[in-house]
Amino acid sequence: LRNMARTPLNHQHPPAHVVVPGHASANSGPSDPLAEPAVLSFKYFQLNESGRPMTMLRRTARIDDRTLTLGKDVFPLEAVRSAQGRHNILALGLDDPASPDSDTVMVLQFSPRRVREAVRTLNRAVSRRRAAEARSRLIARGRGSLFRSCLCPGCGCTIDLSGRRVTAEVYCPYCDSVWTARDDHSGRRAEEGRQHLCDGCGLYGRPDTITCGYVIFLVVTAMYRYQIKVLCTTCMRRESWKMVGTNVIGLIGEFHAVPQLVRSYLRARPAGRQFAGLEAANGLAGGRRPERAEAAYQQIIARLGHCAGVRFNAGVARLRAGDHEQAIAHFAQALGDCANYQPAVDALARCYRRLGKQQEFDALVAHWSLDPLADPATHWAGELPVNRVDHPTA
């Protein structure tokens, strides 16, 4: 939240989208399931820096198409810089009216369902405004033709695709999902909405929430700690065994740890029919077996045709094995499938800096940030990876 853009807001109408056949942006009428509710109300606790409620009584919040009301404070939606949710926690980044160059972070706690609805509603407003700002900046620099955007099929947020090549997939940074640009009605999109990065291993898969709780007795005192994580099946089982072993010291914690362990085995969520074998491949990558993991990833890619998330996993597996050159090739191929896949860009930048490839690093930064001083013909080294198969694009 502290890394949010601090530039003054440009109050203007949202930009027009490039309508892609089969994409959510082609259907945004009143009956669209992505249409946001007119008014959203909920009760909340505001948390302090230590994560405890600041008041004994809950306050009332209200979100409509123009304002965000928190208790007695009313903020225009233009003041919301960021909205991030995790289970029953909502973190808001708001413009500080006393200091235009700084922001205020507020952490609220209320029901998980309402948190999801609030994040979706606020992020739609935030994404529309950011796209409008990006369009204004490009027009001011004489590069307005680079602007392009679309709507996320999952959360309905506006995805800024300015200056990116048209690829088979699109990444939504607001819901951390990779979507096929053209819906082939094969059921793949339904499974893509459940695929995200794991909090534990950082690999692309189908994670689930788990409550990690520890109760430890230390002679005359006791320590209690819990945390909600979003983990893949492999990491969930590893974390569950850790809880079972640690809570043996206090025994009471086993009443929570054992059910979580059983749940990690009995209710493990498979990746789905389209992504079959992905969890097993991720387990091989986490077990430091990059060759076998890469072979499993290649089988999935051959079946799907394109999948930036799976290619990203192959790059991470090679990176953990110390093979930076091969990892760079996989990350570049991931961007060949999805031109705006931010995790692959970050991984490429780390590899370039680790290998001392300053020229490639500078070219990647200039290309990604659309630096107006950079030569438009300049391309970063991985833009056209070798042995890349061109797929039909929307």
VEXDREN-2710 file (C-alpha; in Angstrom, 1 decimal):
% VEXDREN-2710
k/r/px/py/pz
1/LEU/0.0/0.0/0.0
2/ARG/2.9/2.4/0.7
3/ASN/4.1/2.0/-2.9
4/MET/0.9/3.3/-4.4
5/ALA/1.1/6.1/-7.0
6/ARG/1.1/9.5/-5.2
7/THR/0.4/11.7/-8.3
8/PRO/-2.6/14.1/-8.2
9/LEU/-5.7/12.6/-9.6
10/ASN/-7.1/13.7/-13.0
11/HIS/-10.8/13.9/-12.7
12/GLN/-12.2/12.8/-16.1
13/HIS/-14.4/10.2/-17.7
14/PRO/-13.1/6.6/-17.9
15/PRO/-11.5/5.6/-21.2
16/ALA/-13.1/3.6/-23.8
17/HIS/-12.2/-0.1/-23.9
18/VAL/-11.0/-2.1/-26.9
19/VAL/-13.8/-4.6/-27.2
20/VAL/-12.5/-8.2/-27.7
21/PRO/-14.9/-10.8/-29.1
22/GLY/-15.9/-13.2/-26.3
23/HIS/-14.3/-10.9/-23.7
24/ALA/-16.2/-9.5/-20.7
25/SER/-15.8/-6.0/-22.2
26/ALA/-18.2/-7.0/-25.0
27/ASN/-21.1/-7.5/-22.6
28/SER/-21.4/-4.8/-20.0
29/GLY/-25.1/-4.1/-20.0
30/PRO/-27.5/-3.9/-17.0
31/SER/-27.9/-7.7/-17.0
32/ASP/-24.1/-8.2/-16.8
33/PRO/-23.2/-10.3/-13.7
34/LEU/-20.1/-8.1/-13.3
35/ALA/-22.3/-5.0/-12.7
36/GLU/-21.5/-3.6/-9.3
37/PRO/-24.2/-3.1/-6.7
38/ALA/-25.7/0.4/-6.4
39/VAL/-25.1/0.6/-2.6
40/LEU/-23.0/-1.7/-0.4
41/SER/-23.4/-1.3/3.4
42/PHE/-21.6/-3.2/6.2
43/LYS/-20.5/-3.0/9.8
44/TYR/-16.8/-2.9/10.6
45/PHE/-14.1/-2.6/13.2
46/GLN/-11.1/-0.4/12.5
47/LEU/-7.8/-2.0/13.5
48/ASN/-4.8/-0.3/14.9
49/GLU/-1.1/-1.1/14.0
50/SER/-1.1/-4.1/16.3
51/GLY/-4.2/-5.5/14.6
52/ARG/-6.6/-4.9/17.5
53/PRO/-10.0/-3.0/17.2
54/MET/-9.8/0.6/18.0
55/THR/-13.3/0.8/19.4
56/MET/-15.6/-1.6/21.3
57/LEU/-18.6/-1.0/18.9
58/ARG/-18.7/-1.6/15.2
59/ARG/-19.2/1.3/12.9
60/THR/-21.3/1.6/9.7
61/ALA/-19.7/1.8/6.3
62/ARG/-21.4/2.6/3.0
63/ILE/-20.2/2.5/-0.6
64/ASP/-22.2/4.0/-3.5
65/ASP/-21.3/5.0/-7.0
66/ARG/-19.6/8.3/-5.8
67/THR/-18.6/8.1/-2.2
68/LEU/-17.1/5.9/0.6
69/THR/-18.6/6.5/4.0
70/LEU/-16.7/5.2/7.1
71/GLY/-18.6/6.2/10.2
72/LYS/-18.8/10.0/10.1
73/ASP/-16.1/10.4/7.5
74/VAL/-17.1/10.7/3.8
75/PHE/-14.5/10.1/1.1
76/PRO/-15.0/10.5/-2.7
77/LEU/-14.2/7.3/-4.6
78/GLU/-11.5/9.3/-6.3
79/ALA/-9.6/9.4/-3.0
80/VAL/-9.3/5.6/-2.8
81/ARG/-5.8/4.7/-4.1
82/SER/-5.9/1.0/-3.3
83/ALA/-8.1/-1.7/-1.9
84/GLN/-6.7/-5.1/-0.9
85/GLY/-8.6/-7.8/0.9
86/ARG/-7.6/-11.0/2.7
87/HIS/-10.4/-13.1/4.3
88/ASN/-12.1/-10.7/6.8
89/ILE/-9.5/-7.9/6.5
90/LEU/-9.7/-4.9/4.1
91/ALA/-6.7/-2.6/3.7
92/LEU/-7.5/0.8/2.2
93/GLY/-5.1/3.4/0.8
94/LEU/-6.7/6.8/0.9
95/ASP/-5.4/10.2/-0.2
96/ASP/-4.5/12.4/2.8
97/PRO/-6.4/15.7/2.4
98/ALA/-3.9/17.5/4.6
99/SER/-0.9/16.3/2.4
100/PRO/-1.5/15.6/-1.3
101/ASP/1.8/13.9/-1.6
102/SER/1.0/11.2/1.0
103/ASP/-1.6/8.7/1.7
104/THR/-3.5/7.2/4.7
105/VAL/-3.8/3.5/5.3
106/MET/-6.8/2.2/7.1
107/VAL/-7.3/-1.5/8.0
108/LEU/-10.9/-2.7/8.5
109/GLN/-12.3/-6.0/9.8
110/PHE/-15.8/-7.4/8.8
111/SER/-17.3/-10.4/7.2
112/PRO/-15.3/-12.2/4.5
113/ARG/-18.2/-12.0/2.0
114/ARG/-18.6/-8.3/2.4
115/VAL/-14.8/-7.9/2.1
116/ARG/-14.8/-9.5/-1.3
117/GLU/-17.7/-7.3/-2.4
118/ALA/-16.1/-4.2/-1.1
119/VAL/-12.7/-5.0/-2.8
120/ARG/-14.4/-5.7/-6.1
121/THR/-16.5/-2.5/-5.9
122/LEU/-13.6/-0.2/-4.9
123/ASN/-11.1/-1.7/-7.3
124/ARG/-13.4/-1.2/-10.2
125/ALA/-13.4/2.5/-9.4
126/VAL/-9.6/2.5/-8.8
127/SER/-8.8/0.7/-12.0
128/ARG/-11.0/3.0/-14.1
129/ARG/-9.3/6.0/-12.7
130/ARG/-5.8/4.6/-13.2
131/ALA/-6.6/3.8/-16.8
132/ALA/-7.8/7.3/-17.3
133/GLU/-4.6/8.7/-15.8
134/ALA/-2.5/6.4/-18.0
135/ARG/-4.4/7.6/-21.1
136/SER/-3.8/11.3/-20.1
137/ARG/-0.1/10.7/-19.5
138/LEU/0.3/9.0/-22.9
139/ILE/-1.6/11.7/-24.7
140/ALA/0.5/14.4/-23.0
141/ARG/3.6/12.7/-24.3
142/GLY/2.3/12.3/-27.8
143/ARG/1.9/8.5/-27.5
144/GLY/-1.8/8.2/-27.1
145/SER/-2.0/5.5/-29.8
146/LEU/-0.4/3.1/-27.3
147/PHE/-3.4/3.2/-25.0
148/ARG/-5.5/0.0/-24.9
149/SER/-7.6/-1.5/-22.1
150/CYS/-10.2/-4.2/-21.5
151/LEU/-12.3/-5.5/-18.6
152/CYS/-11.3/-8.5/-16.4
153/PRO/-13.8/-11.4/-16.9
154/GLY/-13.5/-12.2/-13.2
155/CYS/-13.6/-9.0/-11.2
156/GLY/-14.7/-6.5/-13.8
157/CYS/-11.7/-4.2/-13.2
158/THR/-10.2/-2.2/-16.0
159/ILE/-6.9/-3.7/-17.2
160/ASP/-4.4/-1.2/-18.7
161/LEU/-2.8/-2.9/-21.7
162/SER/-1.1/0.3/-23.0
163/GLY/1.9/-0.5/-25.3
164/ARG/1.6/-4.2/-24.8
165/ARG/1.4/-6.7/-27.7
166/VAL/-1.9/-8.5/-28.3
167/THR/-1.3/-11.9/-26.8
168/ALA/-3.4/-15.0/-26.2
169/GLU/-3.9/-14.2/-22.5
170/VAL/-4.4/-11.1/-20.2
171/TYR/-3.3/-10.7/-16.6
172/CYS/-5.5/-8.9/-14.1
173/PRO/-3.4/-7.4/-11.2
174/TYR/-6.4/-6.7/-9.1
175/CYS/-7.6/-10.4/-8.8
176/ASP/-4.2/-12.0/-9.6
177/SER/-5.6/-14.1/-12.4
178/VAL/-4.5/-14.9/-16.0
179/TRP/-7.4/-15.1/-18.4
180/THR/-7.7/-16.4/-22.0
181/ALA/-8.5/-13.3/-24.2
182/ARG/-10.9/-15.3/-26.3
183/ASP/-13.4/-17.5/-24.6
184/ASP/-13.7/-20.8/-26.4
185/HIS/-16.4/-22.1/-24.1
186/SER/-14.3/-25.1/-23.1
187/GLY/-14.6/-24.4/-19.4
188/ARG/-11.1/-23.1/-19.2
189/ARG/-12.1/-19.6/-18.0
190/ALA/-14.0/-21.1/-15.1
191/GLU/-10.8/-22.9/-13.9
192/GLU/-8.6/-19.8/-14.7
193/GLY/-10.6/-17.8/-12.1
194/ARG/-9.4/-20.2/-9.4
195/GLN/-5.7/-20.2/-10.3
196/HIS/-3.5/-17.8/-8.4
197/LEU/-0.1/-17.6/-6.9
198/CYS/0.5/-19.5/-3.6
199/ASP/1.6/-17.4/-0.5
200/GLY/4.0/-20.2/0.4
201/CYS/5.9/-21.4/-2.6
202/GLY/5.0/-18.5/-5.0
203/LEU/3.9/-20.9/-7.7
204/TYR/0.9/-20.6/-10.0
205/GLY/-1.8/-23.1/-8.9
206/ARG/-5.1/-23.4/-7.2
207/PRO/-4.6/-22.3/-3.5
208/ASP/-7.1/-22.4/-0.7
209/THR/-7.3/-20.6/2.6
210/ILE/-5.9/-22.1/5.8
211/THR/-5.9/-20.7/9.4
212/CYS/-2.5/-21.3/10.9
213/GLY/-2.8/-21.3/14.7
214/TYR/-0.3/-22.0/17.5
215/VAL/-0.9/-22.3/21.2
216/ILE/2.4/-22.8/23.2
217/PHE/2.8/-22.9/27.0
218/LEU/6.0/-21.4/28.4
219/VAL/6.0/-22.4/32.1
220/VAL/3.7/-19.7/33.6
221/THR/2.6/-18.0/30.4
222/ALA/1.1/-19.0/27.1
223/MET/1.6/-17.7/23.5
224/TYR/-1.2/-17.7/21.0
225/ARG/-0.8/-16.8/17.4
226/TYR/-2.8/-17.3/14.2
227/GLN/-2.6/-16.2/10.6
228/ILE/-4.8/-16.8/7.6
229/LYS/-2.8/-17.8/4.5
230/VAL/-3.7/-18.8/0.9
231/LEU/-1.7/-21.9/0.1
232/CYS/-1.6/-24.6/-2.5
233/THR/-2.1/-28.2/-1.5
234/THR/1.6/-29.0/-1.1
235/CYS/2.2/-26.0/1.1
236/MET/-1.0/-26.5/3.1
237/ARG/0.1/-30.0/4.0
238/ARG/3.5/-28.8/5.0
239/GLU/2.1/-26.0/7.1
240/SER/-0.4/-28.4/8.7
241/TRP/2.3/-30.8/9.8
242/LYS/4.3/-27.9/11.2
243/MET/1.2/-26.9/13.3
244/VAL/0.7/-30.4/14.5
245/GLY/4.4/-30.7/15.6
246/THR/4.6/-27.3/17.2
247/ASN/1.3/-27.5/19.1
248/VAL/2.4/-30.7/20.8
249/ILE/4.1/-28.5/23.3
250/GLY/0.8/-27.1/24.4
251/LEU/-1.6/-29.9/23.4
252/ILE/-4.5/-27.5/23.3
253/GLY/-3.5/-26.2/19.9
254/GLU/-3.9/-29.8/18.5
255/PHE/-7.7/-29.3/18.5
256/HIS/-7.1/-26.8/15.7
257/ALA/-4.1/-28.3/14.0
258/VAL/-5.4/-31.9/13.5
259/PRO/-8.6/-30.9/11.7
260/GLN/-6.5/-28.6/9.4
261/LEU/-4.2/-31.6/8.6
262/VAL/-7.1/-33.8/7.8
263/ARG/-8.6/-31.1/5.7
264/SER/-5.4/-30.6/3.7
265/TYR/-5.6/-34.3/2.6
266/LEU/-9.3/-34.9/2.3
267/ARG/-10.4/-31.5/0.9
268/ALA/-7.4/-30.8/-1.3
269/ARG/-8.6/-28.8/-4.3
270/PRO/-7.4/-30.2/-7.6
271/ALA/-6.2/-27.8/-10.3
272/GLY/-9.2/-28.8/-12.6
273/ARG/-9.6/-30.7/-15.8
274/GLN/-7.8/-28.1/-18.0
275/PHE/-4.9/-27.8/-15.5
276/ALA/-4.7/-31.5/-14.6
277/GLY/-1.2/-32.4/-13.2
278/LEU/-0.3/-28.8/-12.2
279/GLU/-0.3/-29.5/-8.4
280/ALA/1.9/-32.6/-8.9
281/ALA/4.3/-30.5/-11.0
282/ASN/4.4/-27.8/-8.4
283/GLY/5.2/-30.4/-5.8
284/LEU/8.2/-31.5/-7.9
285/ALA/9.3/-27.9/-8.3
286/GLY/9.1/-27.4/-4.5
287/GLY/11.1/-30.6/-4.0
288/ARG/14.0/-29.2/-5.9
289/ARG/13.5/-31.5/-8.9
290/PRO/13.5/-29.0/-11.7
291/GLU/14.0/-31.5/-14.6
292/ARG/11.0/-33.6/-13.7
293/ALA/9.0/-30.5/-12.9
294/GLU/9.8/-28.9/-16.2
295/ALA/8.9/-32.0/-18.1
296/ALA/5.5/-32.1/-16.3
297/TYR/5.0/-28.4/-17.1
298/GLN/5.8/-28.9/-20.7
299/GLN/3.1/-31.6/-20.9
300/ILE/0.5/-29.2/-19.5
301/ILE/1.6/-26.4/-21.9
302/ALA/1.4/-28.8/-24.9
303/ARG/-2.2/-29.6/-23.9
304/LEU/-3.3/-26.0/-23.2
305/GLY/-1.4/-24.4/-26.1
306/HIS/-0.6/-21.3/-24.0
307/CYS/-0.4/-20.6/-20.3
308/ALA/1.8/-17.8/-18.8
309/GLY/1.3/-19.1/-15.3
310/VAL/2.6/-22.6/-16.1
311/ARG/5.6/-21.2/-18.0
312/PHE/6.3/-18.9/-15.0
313/ASN/6.3/-22.0/-12.7
314/ALA/8.9/-23.6/-15.0
315/GLY/11.0/-20.5/-14.8
316/VAL/10.8/-20.5/-11.0
317/ALA/11.8/-24.2/-10.9
318/ARG/14.9/-23.5/-13.0
319/LEU/15.7/-20.4/-10.9
320/ARG/15.7/-22.4/-7.7
321/ALA/18.1/-24.9/-9.4
322/GLY/20.5/-22.0/-10.1
323/ASP/19.9/-22.1/-13.9
324/HIS/19.3/-18.4/-14.5
325/GLU/19.7/-18.5/-18.3
326/GLN/17.0/-21.2/-18.7
327/ALA/14.8/-19.4/-16.2
328/ILE/15.0/-16.2/-18.3
329/ALA/13.9/-18.2/-21.3
330/HIS/10.8/-19.5/-19.5
331/PHE/9.9/-16.1/-18.1
332/ALA/10.2/-14.5/-21.6
333/GLN/8.0/-17.2/-23.0
334/ALA/5.4/-16.4/-20.3
335/LEU/5.4/-12.8/-21.5
336/GLY/5.0/-14.2/-25.0
337/ASP/1.7/-15.8/-23.9
338/CYS/0.6/-12.9/-21.7
339/ALA/2.3/-9.6/-22.4
340/ASN/1.3/-7.9/-19.1
341/TYR/2.1/-10.8/-16.7
342/GLN/3.6/-8.8/-13.9
343/PRO/5.1/-11.7/-11.9
344/ALA/7.2/-12.7/-15.0
345/VAL/8.4/-9.2/-15.5
346/ASP/9.5/-9.0/-11.8
347/ALA/11.3/-12.4/-12.1
348/LEU/13.0/-11.3/-15.3
349/ALA/14.3/-8.1/-13.7
350/ARG/15.7/-10.1/-10.8
351/CYS/17.5/-12.5/-13.1
352/TYR/19.0/-9.7/-15.2
353/ARG/20.3/-8.0/-12.1
354/ARG/21.7/-11.2/-10.6
355/LEU/23.6/-11.9/-13.8
356/GLY/24.8/-8.3/-14.2
357/LYS/22.9/-7.8/-17.5
358/GLN/22.4/-4.1/-17.0
359/GLN/21.6/-3.4/-20.7
360/GLU/18.8/-6.0/-20.8
361/PHE/17.6/-4.8/-17.4
362/ASP/17.4/-1.1/-18.5
363/ALA/15.6/-2.1/-21.8
364/LEU/13.1/-4.2/-19.8
365/VAL/12.4/-1.3/-17.4
366/ALA/12.1/1.2/-20.3
367/HIS/9.7/-1.1/-22.2
368/TRP/7.6/-1.9/-19.2
369/SER/7.3/1.7/-18.0
370/LEU/6.7/3.1/-21.5
371/ASP/9.5/5.6/-21.0
372/PRO/8.9/8.5/-23.5
373/LEU/12.6/9.1/-23.8
374/ALA/13.3/5.5/-24.9
375/ASP/13.6/4.6/-28.5
376/PRO/10.3/3.1/-29.5
377/ALA/12.2/0.5/-31.6
378/THR/14.1/-0.7/-28.6
379/HIS/13.0/-4.2/-27.4
380/TRP/14.1/-6.0/-24.3
381/ALA/16.1/-9.2/-24.9
382/GLY/13.3/-11.7/-24.1
383/GLU/10.5/-10.1/-26.1
384/LEU/10.8/-12.7/-28.9
385/PRO/12.1/-15.8/-27.1
386/VAL/13.6/-18.6/-29.1
387/ASN/11.6/-21.7/-29.9
388/ARG/8.4/-19.8/-29.1
389/VAL/5.3/-21.1/-30.8
390/ASP/3.0/-18.3/-32.0
391/HIS/-0.6/-18.9/-30.9
392/PRO/-3.8/-17.3/-32.4
393/THR/-4.6/-14.1/-30.6
394/ALA/-7.8/-12.1/-30.2
END
